[in-house]
Structure formats: C-alpha cells, structure tokens
Amino acid sequence: MTGLLQRLARFAAPGRVALAAPPDAKASRTAALFAFHGPGEPVWTARDFRSLSREGYEKNPVVHRCVRLVAEAVASVPWLAFEGGAELAEHPLLTLLARPNAGMDGQRFVEAVTGYLLVAGNAYVEAVKLGDTVRELHVLRPDRMKVVAGPDGWPSAYDYTVGAQSVRFDQDGSPPPILHLASLHPTDDHYGMSPLEAARAALDIHNKASAWTMALLENAARPSGALVYTSEAGLSREQYERLKDELETSFQGAANAGRPLLLEGGLDWRAMAMTPKDMDFAEARNAAARDIALCFGVPPMLLGIPGDNTYANYAEANRAFWRHTVLPLLGRLSGAFTGWLGPAFGGVRLTHDLDAIPALSSDRDALWKRVSDAPFLSDDEKRIALGYGIRE
C-alpha cells in the first residue's frame, strides 16, 4: 500500500498537493490475507464440542480416565515464582493461583483448564480486575466462546454466549481479560484441535464394541441360533407370532439366562457358534482403546489395557507418562500464565516444582548427583543448572 501511494504522488497533476506517504509500521506480511476473512466477524469453531464431550469424556471410560489422569497429574505439581534469579517464597500471584476464585481452589482450577484443553483443544481463562489489580481467575466453557478477529487477523475480542445473552471481552488492557490456550490445529487459524478429533474412529469402534457386548449380555450372553421346523407343514401366522412373543418375553435378557427352551410341534433349536471373526471382537476393542490412549499420551499399561508390552514395568511406563505428556503441559501452562499475568505482577516468572514429582525422583536424584560431582562448575553455575537462581 505504501508503494502504491508513492507512485500516485509521483504522477500527481502539477499544482496539486501530493499525497504524503504514511510512515512505515511493523506488521505481519500475512495480515492482508486475514483481512479478506472478514475482520470483526465471529469465527465459529468447526468441530462439535458437545458431541466429542458426550461420546468421549461422558460415555467412554478410556477417554474419561485419560483426561482425569493427565489433568490430575498436571494439577498436582506446585507453582513456583521467580523474580530475576531468586525464588520467591510468597507472592500475590502465587496466592491468586492457590485460590483463583471463591468457588474453586488452585488444584481444581488447573484440572479444569487442562481438562478443557484435552477435550476441546481450547481452554479460556478470564481475569477479573478490581481497579488495576487482578483479583480472580475463572475458567470458561469452550463451547460458549468464539473468537472475533481484528483487522490484522488476530483475535481482538472474544464473545461469550449463554442462551440469548452475550458478553464481549475486548483484548485491550494489561493483562488482557482472556487467556486462550489452544492445541495445534494445522488447518484452523484461531481454534485448537482436540485429541478426540484424531481418535474419533477409535472412539466410535470402542463405543460400538461396548454396545455390542451389552446387547450380547441382554441376549443371555450367548450367540443367536436358529429354530428349525422339521415338519413338512409350515407354521401358521398365529403360531409364528406366538412363538416370537414367547421367545422375546421369556428367553431374552440376563434374567432369563440359562432357562430351558421347551419346543413342540417338530421344532428344533440349533445354536450358532461364534466364528473366529466374532472372537476377535474383544481384541478390536482393546486396539481401539490403545489408539485412544496414544492420542492422549497415556501409556496403555497405566490403564490396564492388555496387549501392550512397550515398557518393562509399571514404574517405567509412569515415568514415560510424566516425561512425555505431563512435563510439556506444565511448560505450556507456566509459559502462558507468565506471559499473561507476569507483567501485571512486577515481571514475575512462573514455573513448577519438579522436585515435588515422586515419579521423577530418581531422575532428579541422578541430575543432582551429576551436577554436584562436576568439579568444573561453581556453586552458582550448579544452582542455575538445577533450576535455581544465583544466591544473593
């Protein structure tokens, strides 16, 4: 746009005032592309959060346990605050995170943030200020929030809608009123991608397999068979309907399991045995459960899913879970909350107390020994290597 105005000014008619070129300003080269997306208009998420939540977290035991396992692990690690290189024993931000609002303690708050991030791929936190001081933090439901893109394509506001009522949060001020945590979504500019979207096929297989097992139990926990009429004369319509009703009312369901079937008039029962394909149904269910656990970063061994021998024992699987799933989430939370609330609280830096994780105690002991046995490091360098600041 600047080059176009300069060319128009060069060819302006004599005697007319030339257009002044605007001063250079920093801007992303992709901002102009976003402008065609409709700046100022709400951008709704394309996925159905309610369906994912209902079919996954609310109905599927593997999804429910994976989300609970990750969220509770993340929430169990205490926060730490640093000012420069010095650790702070007390700080207003630590007090706020320990009691974000009147109805929620710090652990439940982090569980909610992590749970929404896992189920929806997005988590939203509202900062409530009294004057210039942040006094409360509230977790907002992702399905009620929508992004309002600004002229540059980035979120300029958020609309939170409940029924017919809507509240707009303009992202101005320090800190902005809304913190948006989003998982990576390769094809969405504003919303994150839930692990359930990648595991949707496995989720459907597992749910359908459970429904099939339930139907089998309701049918006396045995496969179907065939009633063979050995007489040359066929059954009348009345006889057929009476036999059908008697089978449905007296021989189906768990309460009627094992009841003998009394046949007359040339009828013979021939049971149909399960085929190898039917017998493989349970393994398909376990394979789907392993795929779901894989998407959430939970070793199947921790969930009691058979057929997984990746780790030598439970303890090793638990350490892998903390290293590859929990620690990256802790890093995301500490970085996001530091960038959001840190400037409003004197530039404090947030992190987590990794020494308080029992599953990683052997790793921390090995690190402490390796650093303490290094003669070429000074005491201050050792403190920095272990995550502490220089002693003043």
N, C-alpha and C positions, 0 to 999 in steps of 0.2 A: 504494500500500500504506500509506503514512503517513496519508493522508486517511481510509482505512478504519479504522485503529486509533484515530484521534482520535474518529471517530463512535462506535465501540464504547465508548470510555472515557466519552463524554458520556452514553450511555444505560445505564451500568453500574448494577446494583442498589445501593440505599443500604447502607452498611456494608461493602461490598466494596472492595477496593483497585483503583483504576482502572489500566488499562494505560497505562504510560508510552510516549509516542510516541518512536520512535527518532530519533536526531539525523539531520539532513539530510546526505546524502552525494552526491558528484558521481558521476553515472552517465549513460550514453547512454540516451536515451528508447527506442532500439530494442533494448536488451539483453533486455527481457522477451519480445520476439518471438523472439530467438535461443534463449531457454531452452526453447521448445517443440520446438526442433530436436533435442534430446537431448544436453544438456551432458555432457561426459566421454566421449562415444562417438566412435570414429574416423569421420571424414568422408572417404570414398574419392573420388578423382578420377573423373569420369565418362568421360573420354577414354581411349583405348588408346594409351599412350605407346610400347609396343613396336611396334605396327603403324605408327605415324607415323614412328618411327625407322627401321624396316626398309624401308618402302616409300619413305620420303623421303630421309633422310640416307645410308642404306646402299646404296640402289639407284638413286636419281635423281641424275644429275650436276649438274643445275641447283641442286637443293636443297643438295647437298654443297658446291658451290662458293660458294653464297651464305652458308652458315653459316661456312665457312672464311674467306671474305673479311671478313665482319663481325667474327668472333672474333679473327682475327689483327690486324686494324686496331685494335680496342679494346685488345688486349694490348700493342701496340707503343708506346703512349703512356706515358711515365714518370709515377709518382706524385710529388706534392709535398705537403709538410706545413707547416702554418702554425700558429703559436701567437700568438693575437691577430692583429696585422697583420704579424708578422715571419715570413719564410720560414726554415725550419729545414734546414740542410744535412745534418744527421744526426739520427735519432730512432729509438728502439726500434721504433716502429710501421712506419717505412719499412724497417727491417731485417727485420721479420716478413713484410711484403708482398713483399720481394725473395726470401725463402726461406721460404715458408709451412710446409713440412714437408720431411722428409728425402728424399722421393721426387719432389719437384716444385719447379721454380723459379717465380719470380713470373710470368713470361710464360705459361707453361703453365697455371698456376693460373687466371689471368684468362681464358685461352682456354676452359678447361673451364667456368667459371662462365657466360660469355657463350654458349657453345655449348649448354649445357643450357637456358638461358633462351630461346634461339631455337627449339630443337627441341621442348622440353616445355612452354614457357611458365612454368616454375618452375625455380629454382636454389636449392640449400640448401648452406650452409657451416657446418661445425662448428668451434667454438673449443675447443681443448684447453688447460686451465689446469694449471699446476703451482703449487699454493698459490693465491695471488690474481693471478698473472701469466699472461696468455695466451702460450703458447709455440708453438703450432702451429695451422694452419688447414687443414681438409680439405674437399674438395668431395664431396658425397654424391649418389648417383643419385636422381633424382626419382621413378622408378617404385617405389622401395623405401620412400618416405617417405609418411606420412599424418598429417594434422592431427587433433589431439584438441582439440575445442572446450571452453572453460571455461564456467562459468555465465553469463557475460556474452556468450557467443557468439564471442569472440575466441580465437585459439589459446593454450591454456595449456600444451600439451606437443606433442611430435612423436614418433611411433613409427617406428623404422627397422627393417625386417624383411628378413632374408636367410634363405630357407628356412624352417625351423621356429624360428629364433632371432629374438628381437625385443628392441630396446633402446629405452627411453623417455627422452626428453630433456625434463625439466620446465623451462619457461621462466622460472625464477627465477634470481636472482643478477645480478651486473653484471660483464661483459655476459652476456646470456642465451646458452646454449650453441649455439643455432641461429639463423642469419640466413636468412630466407626472402625471396627475390626473386621476384616474380610479375608477369607482364604483366597488363594489364587484361582481365578476363573479365566481361562485363555481367551474366551470369546465375549466377555462382558466387561465393559469399562467401569462399572460402578458397583456391582454386587459380586460377592464371593460364591464359590461353589462348595456345596456340602459333600462330604464323603458318601452320603447316602445316594447322591446322584450317580456316582461311579459304581456303587454297589447295588443299583436298582434291580438288575437282573438277578443277582444272587439273593437279594431280599425277597423278590417275588417267588423264586424257587423254594426258599426256606419256608415262607408263609404257606405256600400251596402244599408243600410236603407235610407241614403240621396239620393242615386242614384234611389232607388225605388220611393221615394217621387217626385223626379224631373220627372221621367217617367210618374207618375200619373198626374202631373200638365200639362205635354205636351200632355196628352191624355184627355184634357178638365176637369181635376181634378175630374173625376168620374170613377167608375169601368167599366169594359167591359160588354158587353151584347151579345145577340145572335140575328141574323137575321133569322127568321123562315119563310120558304116558304110554304104557306098554300095550294097552288095549287097542283094538282096531278102531273102535268108535271114539270120536273126539269128545272133548269137554264141551258142555253147553255153555252159553254165555253166563247163565246164572251160576253154574258150578265154578267157572273161571273167576268171576268177581268174588264169590265167597271164599275161594282158596287164596286169592290175592289179599283180601282183607284179613284173613286169619294169619297169614304169614307176617303182615305188617304189624298187627296188634299183639301177637303172641310170641313171635320168634325173633324179632329185631330189637336191638338195643342191649346195653350192658346188663340190664336187669334180667333179661331172658337168655343170657349166655349159658350154654350147656343144656337147655331144655330139649328133651327128645321130641322129634317130629313124628307124629302118627299119620301114616299115609294109608289110603284105602283106594279101592276102585281102580287098581292097576297102576298107581303112581309109584315112581321110583326116584330116589334122590341120588344124584351123582355130583360129588364135590369136585370143584375145580382147584387144583393145587396151584400155588404161586409159581410163576415162571422165574428163571434167573433174572429177568429184567425187573420183575416186581421186587425180588430180594435185594436188588441194587438200589432201591429207592432210598434206604437209610443212608447209604454212602453218598448219594447225590445231595441229601440234606446236610451231611457233615461237610461236604465240599463247598456248598453254598455258605455255610457258617464260617469256614476258613477264609473265604473270599471277603466276607463282611468284616471279619476281624482284621484282615490285611489292610482294608481301606482305612480303618481307624488306627492302625499302627499298634494293635494289641496282639502279642503272640498267642496263637490258639491254645497253647499249653496252659496259659493263665485262665482260660475259660473252660477248661476241661473238655475240649473238643478232641475226639480220638483221631488218630492217623497223622499227627504232626510230631515229627522227631527232629526238628531243626536244632533244638537246644538239648544239651546233655541232661539238664535237670531244671527244676522249677526256679531255683535261685538265679541261674544264668539267664533264663527267659525273663525274669523280673528285672534284672539289670539291663538287659537289652531294651525292655519297655521304657525304663526311665531314661536311658541314654538317647534313644532314637525318637521317642514320642513326647515324653514329659518335658525334658530339658529344652527342646526347641520351642515348645509352647510357653514355658516360663520366660525364655528370652524374648519372645514376641510381646508378652504382657508387660514385662519390665520396660522394654524399649518404647512401647506405645504409651504407657502411662507416664514415663519420664518426659517424652516429648510433648505430651498433652498438659500435664499438671506441673511438671518441674519448673518452668519459668514463673508460674504464679506462686511458687513456694520457695523463692530465693535461689533457683537454679539447682535444686537438689537432684541427685541421681538415684533412681530406684534399681534394685536388683533383688536377688533371692538368696537365702542362706542355704547353700548347697551342702554345708556340713550337717544340716539337720535332716538329711535324707538317709534313712537307715539302709536302704537297698544299695546305696553307692558308698557306704562307709569304707569298704575295702579299697575302692578306687581312690578315695580321699586319703586314706592312710598311706597308700603307695605313693601318692603325689607328695604328701607331707614328708615322707622319708626321703624321696628322691631329691626334693628341694633342700631339705636340711643337710643332706650329705654332700651337697655341692660346695666345695671349698672356694670356688672362684666367684661365688655370689656374696655380696654384702648382705647385712641384715635387712636393709631397706629393699634391696632387689628381691630377696626371698619373700618379704611381705607382699610386694607387688605381684610376684609370681603366684602367690596363693590367694590373690584377690583382695588384699588389704592395702590400705594406703601407707604412706611413709609416716613413721611415728614422729610426732612433733615434740 
